[in-house]
Amino acid sequence: MNCEVCQLKELDVEHFEIREVLGCILHTILFHRALGLVRPKDVDLQLFEITYVSDTYSWMIIELDKKVDEKIGQFIDRVEKHPNKKNQICLSFYEVKSKQATWFTNKVERLHWEQWYINLNVAQLPRAHSGKSQHSKIVVDPGEAALEERDVRRAALEASLREVLFQIIKFVNEKRDHVPPIPNVEGVSFPYEITISSSSDSTFGMDMFKRMLQTGHPTMLS
C-alpha cells in the first residue's frame, strides 16, 4: 500500500504555546479526514490571530478531543523530560486488514496510508534572575529589548503557523489517490494513531526514513 508522508514545516515555540499550536494543527488534519457529514465550526486561538475549522460537538467529537488532548499532554511531558531536544509528533491514518495468523504474526495488521510529521523546537528562553552588586541585591529582568524580541518571535510563529495550515489544505487537495474507501467502522474520522518521539530517542525519524525507502521521498509542500 502506498503511504503518503507530509513533513510539516518546523515551528519554533515557547512551552506555553505548545498546547494551542498542536491542537490547531492536529484538529485541522483530523477535520479534513472526517467521515460522513461534518458540521464545521470556527475555533479562534487565544494566543494568535488565527481561526481554524473543526467539527461541532457530539459525543464522538468529545472522545476525539480527549484523545488529542491526552497526546498533547504526553508531548508536553516529553518536552519537559528532554529539554533542548527537537520533539516530533506523528499523526498516522491506517487501514485495518485481517490476515491469516501464524506463530509470529497477529490476525490483524495496520497498514498506514498517510502520515503527518509535526516538528516543534521548544525555545528555552532566559528567565529573570537575581544579581549582586557591592551595595544591594538587584533583579535583572528581560527589559524592553527582550520583550520586543519576543513580540517579533510571536509574529513570526503566527505567520509560520498560517503557512502550516495552508500546507495541510494544499496537501489534502492535491493528494487524493491514496485515500482508501470509507471504512465500515463507527467513528468521526479514518482510523488513526498519534505517536511521539524526540531527538534523544534512537527511533527519532526512523519511521519516516523507512517510509522513504518504501514509498520514495516524503512530500514537502510549501
C-alpha positions as CSV (number, residue, x, y, z in Angstrom):
1,M,0.0,0.0,0.0
2,N,1.2,3.5,-0.9
3,C,1.7,5.7,2.2
4,E,1.9,9.4,1.6
5,V,4.1,11.3,4.0
6,C,3.8,15.0,4.7
7,Q,6.6,16.7,6.7
8,L,5.2,19.9,8.0
9,K,7.3,23.0,8.5
10,E,9.2,23.1,11.7
11,L,7.9,25.6,14.2
12,D,9.8,27.4,17.0
13,V,7.6,27.7,20.0
14,E,7.7,28.5,23.7
15,H,6.5,26.0,26.2
16,F,3.2,27.7,26.9
17,E,2.3,27.8,23.2
18,I,2.7,24.0,22.6
19,R,-0.9,23.0,23.5
20,E,-2.6,25.6,21.3
21,V,-0.3,25.1,18.3
22,L,-0.5,21.3,18.4
23,G,-4.3,21.4,18.9
24,C,-4.7,23.7,16.0
25,I,-2.6,21.5,13.6
26,L,-4.0,18.1,14.7
27,H,-7.6,19.2,14.7
28,T,-7.2,20.7,11.2
29,I,-5.8,17.5,9.8
30,L,-8.5,15.4,11.5
31,F,-11.2,17.7,10.2
32,H,-10.0,17.1,6.6
33,R,-10.1,13.4,7.2
34,A,-13.5,13.3,8.8
35,L,-16.0,10.7,7.8
36,G,-19.6,11.4,6.8
37,L,-21.4,14.6,7.2
38,V,-19.5,17.3,9.1
39,R,-20.8,20.4,10.7
40,P,-18.0,22.9,10.6
41,K,-17.4,25.5,13.3
42,D,-14.8,28.2,13.7
43,V,-12.3,27.9,16.5
44,D,-10.4,31.1,17.5
45,L,-7.0,30.7,19.0
46,Q,-6.3,32.7,22.1
47,L,-2.6,33.4,21.6
48,F,-2.7,34.1,17.8
49,E,-5.0,35.9,15.4
50,I,-5.8,32.6,13.7
51,T,-9.1,30.8,13.2
52,Y,-9.2,27.1,12.2
53,V,-12.2,24.9,11.4
54,S,-13.3,21.9,13.5
55,D,-16.5,19.9,13.7
56,T,-19.4,20.7,16.0
57,Y,-19.6,18.8,19.3
58,S,-21.1,15.3,19.6
59,W,-20.1,12.5,22.0
60,M,-17.7,11.1,19.3
61,I,-16.1,14.5,18.8
62,I,-15.7,14.9,22.5
63,E,-13.9,11.5,22.7
64,L,-11.7,12.6,19.8
65,D,-10.8,15.8,21.6
66,K,-10.0,13.8,24.8
67,K,-7.6,11.6,22.8
68,V,-5.9,14.6,21.1
69,D,-5.6,16.4,24.4
70,E,-4.1,13.4,26.1
71,K,-1.5,13.0,23.4
72,I,-0.6,16.7,23.6
73,G,-0.2,16.3,27.3
74,Q,2.2,13.4,26.7
75,F,4.1,15.5,24.2
76,I,4.5,18.3,26.8
77,D,5.7,15.8,29.4
78,R,8.3,14.6,26.8
79,V,9.5,18.1,26.2
80,E,9.9,18.7,30.0
81,K,11.9,15.5,30.3
82,H,14.1,16.2,27.3
83,P,14.7,20.0,27.2
84,N,16.8,21.4,24.3
85,K,15.7,18.5,22.1
86,K,13.7,18.7,19.0
87,N,10.4,16.8,19.5
88,Q,8.2,15.2,16.9
89,I,4.6,14.1,16.9
90,C,3.3,11.9,14.1
91,L,-0.4,11.6,13.1
92,S,-0.9,8.4,11.1
93,F,-4.0,7.2,9.3
94,Y,-4.3,3.5,8.6
95,E,-6.5,0.6,7.4
96,V,-7.1,-2.5,9.4
97,K,-6.5,-5.7,7.4
98,S,-7.1,-9.2,8.6
99,K,-4.6,-11.9,7.6
100,Q,-4.0,-15.5,8.4
101,A,-2.5,-15.9,11.8
102,T,0.9,-17.6,12.2
103,W,3.2,-18.3,15.1
104,F,4.9,-14.9,14.6
105,T,2.1,-12.5,13.4
106,N,-1.2,-11.3,14.6
107,K,-4.5,-11.8,12.8
108,V,-4.9,-8.0,12.3
109,E,-2.4,-5.5,11.0
110,R,-2.4,-1.8,10.5
111,L,-1.5,-0.5,7.0
112,H,-0.6,3.2,7.1
113,W,-1.7,5.1,4.1
114,E,-0.9,8.7,5.3
115,Q,1.4,10.2,7.9
116,W,1.8,13.7,9.1
117,Y,5.1,14.7,10.9
118,I,4.9,17.8,13.2
119,N,8.2,19.1,14.4
120,L,8.5,21.6,17.3
121,N,11.6,23.2,18.5
122,V,10.8,24.4,22.0
123,A,12.7,27.6,22.9
124,Q,14.5,27.8,26.2
125,L,14.2,31.5,26.9
126,P,16.3,33.2,29.6
127,R,14.4,34.0,32.8
128,A,14.6,36.9,35.1
129,H,17.4,36.2,37.6
130,S,19.0,37.9,40.7
131,G,22.4,39.5,40.7
132,K,24.5,41.1,43.4
133,S,26.2,44.4,43.4
134,Q,28.5,45.9,46.1
135,H,25.6,47.7,47.8
136,S,22.5,45.6,47.2
137,K,20.9,42.7,45.6
138,I,19.3,43.7,42.2
139,V,16.9,41.8,40.0
140,V,17.7,41.7,36.3
141,D,14.7,41.4,34.1
142,P,14.4,40.8,30.3
143,G,13.8,44.5,29.6
144,E,12.1,46.2,26.7
145,A,14.5,44.9,24.1
146,A,13.7,41.3,25.2
147,L,10.0,42.0,25.2
148,E,10.2,43.4,21.7
149,E,12.2,40.4,20.6
150,R,9.5,38.1,22.0
151,D,6.8,40.1,20.1
152,V,8.8,39.7,16.9
153,R,9.2,36.0,17.5
154,R,5.5,35.6,18.3
155,A,4.6,37.3,15.0
156,A,7.0,35.0,13.1
157,L,5.4,31.9,14.7
158,E,1.9,33.1,13.8
159,A,3.0,33.6,10.2
160,S,4.6,30.1,10.2
161,L,1.5,28.5,11.7
162,R,-0.6,30.0,9.0
163,E,1.9,28.5,6.4
164,V,1.4,25.1,8.1
165,L,-2.4,25.3,7.9
166,F,-2.1,26.2,4.2
167,Q,0.3,23.4,3.7
168,I,-2.2,21.0,5.2
169,I,-5.0,22.3,2.9
170,K,-2.8,22.1,-0.1
171,F,-1.8,18.5,0.7
172,V,-5.3,17.2,1.2
173,N,-6.5,18.9,-2.0
174,E,-3.6,17.6,-4.2
175,K,-3.1,14.2,-2.7
176,R,-6.3,12.1,-3.0
177,D,-5.5,8.9,-4.9
178,H,-4.0,7.2,-1.9
179,V,-7.1,7.8,0.3
180,P,-8.9,4.4,0.8
181,P,-12.7,3.9,0.6
182,I,-14.6,5.0,3.7
183,P,-14.3,2.1,6.2
184,N,-17.4,0.5,7.7
185,V,-16.5,1.5,11.2
186,E,-18.0,3.7,13.8
187,G,-16.2,7.0,14.2
188,V,-15.7,10.5,13.1
189,S,-12.5,10.0,11.2
190,F,-10.5,7.4,9.5
191,P,-8.7,5.1,12.0
192,Y,-5.6,7.0,13.3
193,E,-2.9,6.9,15.9
194,I,-0.6,9.6,17.3
195,T,3.0,8.8,18.2
196,I,5.6,10.9,19.9
197,S,9.4,10.9,19.9
198,S,12.3,13.3,20.5
199,S,15.8,13.6,19.0
200,S,17.1,11.9,22.2
201,D,15.3,8.7,21.0
202,S,17.1,6.2,18.8
203,T,13.9,5.9,16.8
204,F,13.6,9.6,16.0
205,G,12.9,10.0,12.3
206,M,13.5,6.3,11.6
207,D,9.8,5.6,10.8
208,M,9.9,8.4,8.2
209,F,13.1,7.0,6.8
210,K,11.6,3.6,6.4
211,R,8.7,5.1,4.6
212,M,11.1,6.9,2.3
213,L,12.7,3.6,1.4
214,Q,9.3,2.0,0.7
215,T,7.4,4.8,-1.0
216,G,10.0,7.4,-2.1
217,H,10.8,10.8,-0.6
218,P,8.3,12.4,1.8
219,T,6.0,15.1,0.4
220,M,7.3,18.5,1.2
221,L,4.9,21.3,0.4
222,S,5.4,25.0,0.8
